[in-house]
Amino acid sequence: MEQTLTIGMAHHNDYHGVYFTIQDIRKELIFNKRQDLFKKINFLVIENDPGSKHAQQLKGLAPYVSNLNII
C-alpha cells in the first residue's frame, strides 16, 4: 500500500502564502534529491473567501500543481 501525506492549509486572502509553501516543499525535496516524494503529497487548501482576488489566483495555480485540491 502506497502512503501519502496530506498537507492542509486554511486560505484567506494570502495567495502568496500558499504558493510559497508549496514551492518551499518542492525546493527541499529537490535539494535532498527526493523529487519522487512530491507525487506522494496532497495539498488541501480550505478557501475561506471564495470571491476574493486571491481565491481566483489560487484557482489559476491548480492546473500547475496536480496534487492541489481547493475546497
C-alpha positions as CSV (number, residue, x, y, z in Angstrom):
1,M,0.0,0.0,0.0
2,E,1.4,3.4,-1.0
3,Q,1.4,6.0,1.6
4,T,0.6,9.7,1.0
5,L,1.0,12.8,3.1
6,T,-1.8,15.4,3.1
7,I,-0.8,19.0,4.0
8,G,-3.8,21.1,4.8
9,M,-3.8,24.9,4.7
10,A,-6.5,27.4,5.5
11,H,-6.6,30.2,3.0
12,H,-7.9,33.7,3.4
13,N,-6.6,36.4,1.1
14,D,-3.0,35.1,1.1
15,Y,-2.2,33.6,-2.3
16,H,1.5,34.1,-1.8
17,G,1.5,32.1,1.4
18,V,0.0,29.0,-0.3
19,Y,2.2,29.4,-3.4
20,F,5.5,29.8,-1.5
21,T,4.6,27.0,0.9
22,I,4.2,24.6,-2.0
23,Q,7.4,25.9,-3.7
24,D,9.4,25.6,-0.5
25,I,8.4,22.0,0.0
26,R,9.2,21.3,-3.7
27,K,12.6,23.0,-3.3
28,E,13.5,21.0,-0.2
29,L,12.6,17.7,-1.9
30,I,14.8,18.7,-4.9
31,F,17.7,19.7,-2.6
32,N,17.5,16.4,-0.9
33,K,17.2,14.5,-4.2
34,R,13.7,13.2,-3.3
35,Q,11.6,14.7,-6.1
36,D,9.8,11.4,-6.3
37,L,8.1,12.1,-3.0
38,F,6.3,15.2,-4.3
39,K,3.9,13.0,-6.1
40,K,3.0,11.4,-2.7
41,I,2.0,14.7,-1.2
42,N,-1.5,16.1,-1.4
43,F,-2.2,19.7,-0.8
44,L,-5.6,20.5,0.6
45,V,-6.5,24.2,0.7
46,I,-9.6,25.4,2.6
47,E,-10.7,28.6,0.9
48,N,-12.4,31.0,3.3
49,D,-13.2,33.8,0.9
50,P,-14.1,32.2,-2.5
51,G,-15.0,35.5,-4.1
52,S,-11.7,37.2,-3.5
53,K,-8.9,38.1,-6.0
54,H,-6.6,35.8,-4.0
55,A,-9.0,32.9,-4.4
56,Q,-9.1,33.4,-8.2
57,Q,-5.3,33.4,-8.3
58,L,-5.3,30.2,-6.3
59,K,-7.6,28.5,-8.8
60,G,-5.2,29.6,-11.5
61,L,-2.4,27.7,-9.7
62,A,-4.3,24.4,-9.6
63,P,-3.6,23.3,-13.2
64,Y,0.2,23.6,-12.5
65,V,0.1,21.6,-9.2
66,S,-1.6,18.3,-10.0
67,N,-1.9,17.3,-6.3
68,L,-3.6,20.6,-5.2
69,N,-7.2,20.4,-4.0
70,I,-9.1,23.5,-3.2
71,I,-12.4,23.3,-1.3
